[in-house]
Amino acid sequence: MEGLNFMAKIKGITVVLFSKVKIGEDDFNKPIYKEVPIKVENVLVSPVTADDIIDNTDLTGKKAVYTLAIPKEDKNIWEDCKVSFFGEKWRVYGKPVQGINDNIPLEWNKKVMVEQYG
């Protein structure tokens, strides 16, 4: 039981997700988007492992820096969005990986990888 009490103390940070909102279309009927900042609380941020860096660089040509664990209640779309934390901007790449809520005991059920942006 001691371990469960420790798990209850895990707390993430607030990150800013720049969500894409369609605001119209250009002359070629392509969508025009505006980025809207959304604060998302309790996001776990962890450095990726050396294996993750090698695998992702080989497969995608992108270098993962952090993995973000997203809270279960979050309904935002993270794919191909920018995020900001630790005073820097990052870009989410790849599709989020999501688990089954009822089979995951903690507060997070989705993870995304980010690379440094700009």
C-alpha positions in Angstrom: 0.0 0.0 0.0 2.9 2.3 0.6 3.6 2.4 -3.2 0.0 3.5 -4.0 0.3 6.5 -1.7 3.5 7.5 -3.5 1.7 7.2 -6.9 -1.1 9.5 -5.7 1.6 12.2 -5.3 2.6 12.2 -8.9 1.7 15.6 -10.4 2.2 17.0 -13.8 2.9 20.6 -15.0 0.7 23.0 -16.9 1.6 23.1 -20.6 0.2 25.4 -23.3 -1.3 23.6 -26.3 -1.6 25.7 -29.4 -4.8 24.2 -30.8 -5.6 24.7 -34.5 -9.0 26.3 -35.1 -10.3 26.6 -38.7 -11.2 30.3 -39.4 -11.9 30.1 -43.1 -10.6 29.0 -46.5 -8.1 30.6 -48.9 -8.7 31.2 -52.7 -8.0 27.6 -53.4 -10.5 26.3 -50.9 -7.7 25.2 -48.5 -8.5 25.6 -44.8 -7.0 28.5 -42.9 -6.2 27.9 -39.3 -5.5 30.1 -36.3 -3.6 28.8 -33.3 -5.4 29.2 -30.0 -3.5 28.7 -26.8 -5.1 26.3 -24.3 -3.6 25.6 -20.8 -3.6 21.9 -20.1 -2.9 21.1 -16.4 -1.3 18.0 -14.9 0.7 16.9 -18.0 3.6 14.6 -17.2 6.8 15.5 -19.0 9.6 13.0 -19.3 12.8 12.8 -21.4 12.7 10.1 -24.1 15.1 7.2 -23.8 18.1 6.7 -26.1 16.2 3.9 -27.8 13.3 6.2 -28.6 15.6 8.7 -30.1 17.3 6.2 -32.4 14.1 4.5 -33.4 12.2 7.7 -34.2 15.1 9.3 -36.0 15.4 6.2 -38.2 11.7 6.0 -38.9 10.6 9.6 -39.2 13.8 11.7 -39.4 12.6 13.6 -36.4 14.3 13.6 -33.0 12.0 13.1 -30.0 13.1 15.0 -26.9 10.2 14.5 -24.5 7.2 12.3 -24.0 4.1 13.9 -22.6 1.5 11.9 -20.7 -1.9 13.5 -21.1 -4.6 13.4 -18.4 -7.6 11.1 -19.1 -10.2 13.9 -19.0 -8.4 15.9 -21.8 -10.4 16.1 -25.0 -8.0 18.3 -27.1 -6.5 17.2 -30.4 -2.7 17.0 -30.0 -1.7 15.7 -33.3 0.7 18.1 -35.3 0.2 20.9 -32.8 2.7 23.1 -31.0 3.1 23.1 -27.2 5.0 25.3 -24.8 6.6 24.3 -21.5 10.0 24.9 -19.8 10.1 28.3 -21.5 10.4 26.7 -25.0 8.2 25.7 -27.9 7.9 22.1 -29.1 6.0 20.3 -31.9 3.9 17.2 -31.4 4.6 14.6 -34.1 3.1 11.3 -34.8 -0.3 10.1 -33.6 -1.0 10.1 -29.8 -0.9 6.6 -28.3 -3.9 6.0 -26.0 -4.7 3.3 -23.6 -8.1 2.0 -22.2 -9.2 4.3 -19.3 -10.5 1.4 -17.1 -7.2 -0.5 -17.5 -4.9 2.3 -16.5 -4.9 3.0 -12.7 -3.4 6.5 -12.8 -4.7 9.8 -14.2 -3.0 9.6 -17.6 -4.0 7.5 -20.6 -2.5 9.1 -23.6 1.0 10.0 -24.6 2.6 12.0 -27.4 6.2 12.8 -28.4 7.5 16.2 -29.0 10.5 17.6 -30.9 12.1 21.0 -30.4 10.5 23.7 -32.5 12.1 26.9 -33.7 
